[in-house]
């Protein structure tokens, strides 16, 4: 995806958040022996609001703001409703 977006149906977990370095690591462990672990590292994190486990993930970058920073949006599909 040339626009910097990322999308996956896998389960991701908040693996580490480091305040001092303002970094966030999301990790999707291997689901089968043939899979690869996926890691997404976000730098210069000013704030976050997300659950510790994400089932499916869509990441997109918003346009750069006047101060030279952008915002990354992580969306996860709503949970399935079981009746």
TIMI-2910 file (N, C-alpha, C, CB; in pm, 1 decimal, decimal comma, always signed):
<rs>
+----------+----------+----------+----------+----------+----------+----------+----------+----------+----------+----------+----------+------+
!      n_x !      n_y !      n_z !     ca_x !     ca_y !     ca_z !      c_x !      c_y !      c_z !     cb_x !     cb_y !     cb_z ! resn !
+----------+----------+----------+----------+----------+----------+----------+----------+----------+----------+----------+----------+------+
!    +84,0 !   -117,5 !     +0,0 !     +0,0 !     +0,0 !     +0,0 !    +88,4 !   +123,6 !     +0,0 !    -95,5 !     -0,1 !   +121,0 !  Unk !
!    +89,0 !   +193,5 !   -109,0 !   +178,4 !   +305,8 !   -124,1 !   +142,9 !   +427,2 !    -41,1 !   +183,4 !   +344,0 !   -263,9 !  Unk !
!    +21,9 !   +435,3 !    +10,4 !    -20,0 !   +553,7 !    +85,7 !    +16,6 !   +545,8 !   +233,3 !   -168,9 !   +573,1 !    +72,2 !  Unk !
!    +90,3 !   +445,1 !   +273,7 !   +131,4 !   +431,7 !   +412,6 !    +29,0 !   +362,7 !   +499,6 !   +161,0 !   +565,0 !   +469,0 !  Unk !
!    -81,7 !   +317,6 !   +441,2 !   -185,5 !   +250,5 !   +519,3 !   -147,5 !   +104,4 !   +540,9 !   -323,0 !   +261,0 !   +448,7 !  Unk !
!   -206,2 !    +46,2 !   +644,7 !   -184,2 !    -94,2 !   +677,2 !   -317,1 !   -153,5 !   +720,0 !    -76,0 !   -111,2 !   +788,9 !  Unk !
!   -342,6 !   -276,5 !   +678,0 !   -465,3 !   -344,5 !   +715,7 !   -436,5 !   -492,5 !   +737,1 !   -574,6 !   -324,8 !   +608,3 !  Unk !
!   -498,8 !   -550,4 !   +839,4 !   -481,7 !   -692,2 !   +868,7 !   -603,0 !   -743,2 !   +945,6 !   -351,6 !   -716,8 !   +949,1 !  Unk !
!   -637,4 !   -868,9 !   +923,7 !   -746,5 !   -932,7 !   +998,2 !   -695,9 !  -1006,0 !  +1122,5 !   -821,3 !  -1030,2 !   +908,0 !  Unk !
!   -566,1 !  -1004,2 !  +1145,4 !   -509,1 !  -1077,6 !  +1258,4 !   -532,6 !  -1006,6 !  +1390,8 !   -360,5 !  -1098,1 !  +1237,4 !  Unk !
!   -506,2 !  -1076,7 !  +1499,4 !   -517,7 !  -1021,2 !  +1634,2 !   -385,7 !   -954,0 !  +1670,3 !   -554,6 !  -1132,1 !  +1738,4 !  Unk !
!   -395,4 !   -829,6 !  +1717,1 !   -278,5 !   -754,0 !  +1762,6 !   -292,7 !   -723,8 !  +1910,4 !   -261,5 !   -622,9 !  +1681,7 !  Unk !
!   -179,6 !   -714,4 !  +1978,4 !   -177,2 !   -680,2 !  +2120,5 !    -84,7 !   -561,2 !  +2141,4 !   -131,4 !   -801,4 !  +2206,5 !  Unk !
!   -119,2 !   -479,0 !  +2241,3 !    -25,8 !   -374,7 !  +2282,4 !    +88,8 !   -446,9 !  +2351,5 !    -94,0 !   -266,2 !  +2377,3 !  Unk !
!   +205,2 !   -442,4 !  +2290,1 !   +319,1 !   -519,2 !  +2342,5 !   +401,5 !   -434,4 !  +2438,1 !   +408,0 !   -570,2 !  +2227,5 !  Unk !
!   +434,7 !   -313,7 !  +2395,7 !   +504,2 !   -221,4 !  +2485,7 !   +463,3 !    -78,0 !  +2454,5 !   +657,8 !   -237,7 !  +2473,6 !  Unk !
!   +458,9 !     +0,9 !  +2559,1 !   +442,2 !   +146,2 !  +2545,3 !   +545,4 !   +208,0 !  +2636,6 !   +294,7 !   +194,8 !  +2581,5 !  Unk !
!   +632,6 !   +289,7 !  +2579,7 !   +739,7 !   +351,1 !  +2656,3 !   +719,1 !   +501,2 !  +2659,3 !   +877,6 !   +315,9 !  +2597,0 !  Unk !
!   +690,8 !   +554,2 !  +2775,8 !   +665,8 !   +696,6 !  +2790,4 !   +791,0 !   +777,2 !  +2757,6 !   +618,0 !   +728,1 !  +2932,0 !  Unk !
!   +905,4 !   +737,2 !  +2810,3 !  +1029,8 !   +812,7 !  +2791,1 !  +1069,5 !   +828,1 !  +2645,4 !  +1141,3 !   +746,0 !  +2865,3 !  Unk !
!  +1044,5 !   +725,5 !  +2565,1 !  +1078,5 !   +731,0 !  +2422,6 !   +955,9 !   +758,0 !  +2336,4 !  +1144,4 !   +600,7 !  +2378,9 !  Unk !
!   +839,2 !   +771,4 !  +2399,9 !   +712,7 !   +798,2 !  +2330,2 !   +690,5 !   +699,2 !  +2216,9 !   +710,7 !   +941,4 !  +2275,5 !  Unk !
!   +710,0 !   +570,4 !  +2247,4 !   +695,0 !   +468,2 !  +2144,1 !   +591,0 !   +363,7 !  +2184,6 !   +829,7 !   +400,5 !  +2116,4 !  Unk !
!   +522,3 !   +311,8 !  +2083,7 !   +419,1 !   +210,3 !  +2101,7 !   +447,3 !    +97,3 !  +2006,2 !   +277,0 !   +268,2 !  +2078,9 !  Unk !
!   +450,5 !    -26,3 !  +2057,9 !   +471,2 !   -144,4 !  +1975,2 !   +346,8 !   -230,4 !  +1982,0 !   +596,4 !   -224,2 !  +2020,6 !  Unk !
!   +285,1 !   -254,0 !  +1867,1 !   +174,2 !   -348,7 !  +1855,3 !   +229,4 !   -474,5 !  +1790,0 !    +54,0 !   -288,5 !  +1772,1 !  Unk !
!   +190,4 !   -590,4 !  +1841,9 !   +243,9 !   -716,7 !  +1790,1 !   +131,1 !   -814,6 !  +1763,7 !   +345,4 !   -777,9 !  +1888,5 !  Unk !
!   +143,0 !   -883,7 !  +1650,8 !    +54,5 !   -994,7 !  +1619,0 !   +140,6 !  -1120,2 !  +1615,3 !    -21,6 !   -972,1 !  +1482,4 !  Unk !
!   +125,9 !  -1207,1 !  +1715,4 !   +207,3 !  -1328,0 !  +1717,3 !   +168,7 !  -1422,2 !  +1603,4 !   +193,1 !  -1399,4 !  +1851,9 !  Unk !
!   +253,2 !  -1518,7 !  +1576,5 !   +224,7 !  -1619,5 !  +1475,2 !    +96,8 !  -1693,5 !  +1512,1 !   +343,0 !  -1718,4 !  +1460,5 !  Unk !
!     +9,4 !  -1713,8 !  +1413,0 !   -113,5 !  -1789,8 !  +1437,0 !    -95,7 !  -1935,2 !  +1395,7 !   -231,5 !  -1727,2 !  +1360,9 !  Unk !
!    -11,8 !  -1958,7 !  +1295,5 !    +20,0 !  -2094,7 !  +1252,4 !   +171,0 !  -2102,9 !  +1230,7 !    -58,7 !  -2133,7 !  +1121,5 !  Unk !
!   +220,6 !  -2223,7 !  +1212,6 !   +364,9 !  -2242,7 !  +1197,1 !   +419,5 !  -2167,9 !  +1075,7 !   +397,2 !  -2391,1 !  +1185,1 !  Unk !
!   +338,5 !  -2151,7 !   +970,1 !   +383,6 !  -2084,1 !   +849,6 !   +373,7 !  -1933,0 !   +854,8 !   +306,3 !  -2133,0 !   +734,6 !  Unk !
!   +308,3 !  -1878,9 !   +957,1 !   +291,3 !  -1734,1 !   +969,1 !   +418,8 !  -1665,5 !  +1015,9 !   +178,0 !  -1702,5 !  +1065,1 !  Unk !
!   +421,2 !  -1536,1 !   +994,6 !   +527,5 !  -1452,0 !  +1049,5 !   +467,4 !  -1359,7 !  +1152,8 !   +599,3 !  -1371,0 !   +938,3 !  Unk !
!   +545,1 !  -1325,7 !  +1252,6 !   +501,7 !  -1227,8 !  +1352,1 !   +499,7 !  -1091,3 !  +1283,9 !   +596,3 !  -1227,5 !  +1478,8 !  Unk !
!   +397,5 !  -1011,6 !  +1313,1 !   +389,1 !   -876,0 !  +1259,1 !   +406,8 !   -779,3 !  +1375,2 !   +252,7 !   -851,3 !  +1184,4 !  Unk !
!   +495,7 !   -682,6 !  +1358,1 !   +516,4 !   -579,5 !  +1459,6 !   +499,3 !   -442,9 !  +1394,8 !   +657,2 !   -592,4 !  +1525,5 !  Unk !
!   +423,7 !   -356,5 !  +1460,8 !   +405,7 !   -219,0 !  +1416,3 !   +460,9 !   -127,6 !  +1524,9 !   +254,8 !   -187,4 !  +1386,2 !  Unk !
!   +560,3 !    -47,7 !  +1490,7 !   +622,8 !    +43,8 !  +1585,7 !   +582,5 !   +186,3 !  +1551,0 !   +777,5 !    +28,4 !  +1585,1 !  Unk !
!   +523,6 !   +256,2 !  +1648,5 !   +483,8 !   +395,7 !  +1632,9 !   +575,1 !   +479,9 !  +1720,7 !   +332,8 !   +417,3 !  +1670,3 !  Unk !
!   +631,0 !   +585,5 !  +1662,6 !   +722,3 !   +674,5 !  +1735,7 !   +657,3 !   +809,3 !  +1758,5 !   +854,9 !   +691,9 !  +1659,3 !  Unk !
!   +707,5 !   +882,6 !  +1854,8 !   +656,0 !  +1015,4 !  +1889,7 !   +507,3 !  +1010,2 !  +1924,0 !   +679,7 !  +1113,6 !  +1774,4 !  Unk !
!   +468,7 !   +910,9 !  +2002,6 !   +329,2 !   +893,1 !  +2043,7 !   +295,3 !   +996,7 !  +2150,3 !   +304,1 !   +748,4 !  +2097,1 !  Unk !
!   +199,2 !  +1082,6 !  +2120,2 !   +159,6 !  +1187,8 !  +2214,0 !    +44,6 !  +1143,2 !  +2302,9 !   +120,4 !  +1313,9 !  +2138,4 !  Unk !
!    -29,5 !  +1042,6 !  +2262,0 !   -141,4 !   +991,7 !  +2341,1 !   -200,3 !   +871,5 !  +2271,9 !   -249,2 !  +1100,1 !  +2362,4 !  Unk !
!   -271,8 !   +791,1 !  +2347,1 !   -336,2 !   +675,8 !  +2286,6 !   -461,1 !   +639,4 !  +2363,6 !   -240,8 !   +557,0 !  +2280,9 !  Unk !
!   -553,3 !   +581,2 !  +2289,9 !   -677,3 !   +532,4 !  +2349,2 !   -717,8 !   +409,8 !  +2267,8 !   -791,4 !   +643,8 !  +2349,8 !  Unk !
!   -685,0 !   +291,9 !  +2318,0 !   -716,4 !   +168,9 !  +2248,0 !   -718,1 !    +53,6 !  +2346,0 !   -616,0 !   +142,7 !  +2135,4 !  Unk !
!   -790,1 !    -53,0 !  +2311,7 !   -791,6 !   -170,4 !  +2399,1 !   -657,1 !   -242,9 !  +2390,9 !   -907,6 !   -266,2 !  +2360,5 !  Unk !
!   -630,5 !   -330,9 !  +2484,8 !   -503,2 !   -402,7 !  +2484,8 !   -497,9 !   -511,3 !  +2378,8 !   -478,2 !   -463,5 !  +2620,6 !  Unk !
!   -612,9 !   -558,3 !  +2331,6 !   -619,1 !   -657,8 !  +2224,7 !   -707,2 !   -604,3 !  +2112,9 !   -673,2 !   -794,2 !  +2277,5 !  Unk !
!   -655,4 !   -610,1 !  +1990,9 !   -726,0 !   -559,8 !  +1873,9 !   -751,6 !   -676,2 !  +1779,0 !   -645,2 !   -446,8 !  +1803,4 !  Unk !
!   -875,0 !   -701,5 !  +1746,0 !   -910,5 !   -809,2 !  +1652,7 !   -932,2 !   -748,1 !  +1515,2 !  -1038,5 !   -886,8 !  +1700,2 !  Unk !
!   -829,6 !   -754,1 !  +1433,1 !   -830,6 !   -686,3 !  +1304,4 !   -783,4 !   -543,8 !  +1324,2 !   -971,5 !   -689,5 !  +1240,1 !  Unk !
!   -715,5 !   -488,8 !  +1223,9 !   -656,1 !   -356,7 !  +1241,6 !   -646,9 !   -285,8 !  +1107,8 !   -517,0 !   -367,3 !  +1306,5 !  Unk !
!   -687,9 !   -159,8 !  +1105,0 !   -670,4 !    -71,7 !   +989,4 !   -597,7 !    +52,4 !  +1038,8 !   -808,8 !    -34,8 !   +921,7 !  Unk !
!   -483,9 !    +82,4 !   +979,9 !   -403,5 !   +197,4 !  +1020,7 !   -395,3 !   +293,6 !   +903,0 !   -260,6 !   +153,6 !  +1067,9 !  Unk !
!   -421,6 !   +420,2 !   +928,5 !   -407,6 !   +522,2 !   +824,4 !   -346,9 !   +647,7 !   +886,1 !   -545,4 !   +554,2 !   +757,8 !  Unk !
!   -286,1 !   +728,6 !   +802,9 !   -219,9 !   +851,2 !   +847,4 !   -302,0 !   +969,9 !   +801,6 !    -74,4 !   +860,2 !   +792,9 !  Unk !
!   -330,5 !  +1060,3 !   +892,7 !   -402,8 !  +1181,8 !   +855,0 !   -303,1 !  +1283,0 !   +799,7 !   -480,8 !  +1241,4 !   +976,7 !  Unk !
!   -351,5 !  +1384,5 !   +730,3 !   -260,3 !  +1485,9 !   +674,8 !   -177,9 !  +1553,3 !   +784,4 !   -339,6 !  +1592,1 !   +596,9 !  Unk !
!    -63,1 !  +1602,7 !   +744,5 !    +27,6 !  +1671,2 !   +837,2 !    -38,8 !  +1799,8 !   +883,9 !   +165,9 !  +1701,2 !   +770,2 !  Unk !
!    -27,7 !  +1824,6 !  +1013,1 !    -84,0 !  +1947,0 !  +1072,6 !    +12,3 !  +2062,8 !  +1056,0 !   -116,2 !  +1925,9 !  +1222,1 !  Unk !
!    -32,1 !  +2180,9 !  +1093,3 !    +50,3 !  +2300,9 !  +1081,3 !   +179,9 !  +2293,7 !  +1160,6 !    -27,7 !  +2420,0 !  +1125,7 !  Unk !
!   +181,2 !  +2214,6 !  +1268,8 !   +302,8 !  +2204,5 !  +1350,3 !   +398,4 !  +2096,8 !  +1299,3 !   +266,1 !  +2175,5 !  +1494,8 !  Unk !
!   +367,9 !  +2039,2 !  +1181,0 !   +457,8 !  +1939,4 !  +1122,7 !   +430,1 !  +1797,4 !  +1167,7 !   +598,2 !  +1973,6 !  +1155,7 !  Unk !
!   +327,0 !  +1778,0 !  +1250,7 !   +298,3 !  +1642,0 !  +1296,5 !   +169,1 !  +1591,9 !  +1234,1 !   +289,0 !  +1636,7 !  +1450,3 !  Unk !
!   +159,6 !  +1464,7 !  +1219,9 !    +38,3 !  +1402,0 !  +1169,2 !    -24,1 !  +1319,0 !  +1278,8 !    +67,6 !  +1315,4 !  +1045,2 !  Unk !
!   -131,8 !  +1254,6 !  +1246,8 !   -198,1 !  +1165,7 !  +1341,9 !   -218,9 !  +1031,5 !  +1274,9 !   -333,5 !  +1225,0 !  +1391,1 !  Unk !
!   -198,2 !   +926,9 !  +1350,8 !   -221,2 !   +791,9 !  +1300,0 !   -350,9 !   +742,3 !  +1360,4 !   -101,9 !   +695,5 !  +1334,0 !  Unk !
!   -435,7 !   +689,1 !  +1277,1 !   -564,5 !   +637,3 !  +1321,3 !   -563,7 !   +486,0 !  +1310,0 !   -680,5 !   +698,1 !  +1238,7 !  Unk !
!   -588,9 !   +418,5 !  +1420,4 !   -599,8 !   +272,6 !  +1421,6 !   -745,6 !   +238,5 !  +1447,1 !   -505,7 !   +207,6 !  +1530,2 !  Unk !
!   -802,5 !   +163,6 !  +1356,2 !   -941,3 !   +121,9 !  +1372,6 !   -948,1 !    -28,6 !  +1375,9 !  -1030,0 !   +177,6 !  +1260,0 !  Unk !
!  -1031,5 !    -78,7 !  +1460,1 !  -1054,5 !   -221,3 !  +1469,6 !  -1204,2 !   -245,0 !  +1452,0 !  -1002,7 !   -278,8 !  +1605,8 !  Unk !
!  -1242,8 !   -351,0 !  +1382,9 !  -1385,5 !   -374,7 !  +1362,7 !  -1458,0 !   -393,4 !  +1494,5 !  -1407,0 !   -496,4 !  +1274,4 !  Unk !
!  -1587,2 !   -361,0 !  +1499,6 !  -1661,8 !   -381,4 !  +1624,0 !  -1669,2 !   -530,1 !  +1657,1 !  -1803,9 !   -321,7 !  +1613,0 !  Unk !
!  -1676,1 !   -563,2 !  +1784,6 !  -1683,8 !   -705,1 !  +1822,8 !  -1813,5 !   -767,0 !  +1773,0 !  -1672,8 !   -721,1 !  +1975,9 !  Unk !
!  -1807,5 !   -895,1 !  +1745,9 !  -1927,3 !   -967,6 !  +1703,4 !  -2023,3 !   -977,7 !  +1820,8 !  -1891,3 !  -1108,9 !  +1649,3 !  Unk !
!  -2149,6 !   -965,3 !  +1792,2 !  -2252,6 !   -976,6 !  +1896,2 !  -2304,8 !  -1119,1 !  +1897,7 !  -2369,2 !   -875,2 !  +1872,3 !  Unk !
!  -2296,9 !  -1180,7 !  +2011,9 !  -2346,2 !  -1318,1 !  +2026,7 !  -2478,9 !  -1315,8 !  +2099,9 !  -2243,8 !  -1407,0 !  +2102,3 !  Unk !
!  -2574,5 !  -1382,4 !  +2045,1 !  -2706,4 !  -1388,2 !  +2108,1 !  -2729,1 !  -1522,1 !  +2171,6 !  -2816,1 !  -1359,5 !  +2007,4 !  Unk !
+----------+----------+----------+----------+----------+----------+----------+----------+----------+----------+----------+----------+------+
</rs>
